[in-house]
């Protein structure tokens, strides 16, 4: 009977240790999820900024190219006259 009680006590302590370790692991995973979610949000924000900047730069390039084309056409027309 004493052996059974000792076994039960050790099992209870082992179960308690397991529950504590499990809880700590869950908390660590929750912190990790929060950290990664924050990083994803930061990266998405940066992507949006870069996409906007890219669109603005493309627009500027198109304007410059159009101006150069118009200037070249004007120059050719003037030479042909």
C-alpha angles and dihedrals in degrees: 000000000000089000090053092049091049091049091048091049092050090047091050091050092047090050091050091050090049092051091050092049091047091051092049091049091051091050091050091050091049090052089049092050090050092049093048092045090053090050091050090051091050092049092048090051090051091048090054091050092049093047090053092047090048092052091050092049092048089052091051091049091050091050092050092047092048091050091049091049092049091047091049092049091048090050093050092048091050092050092049092055 
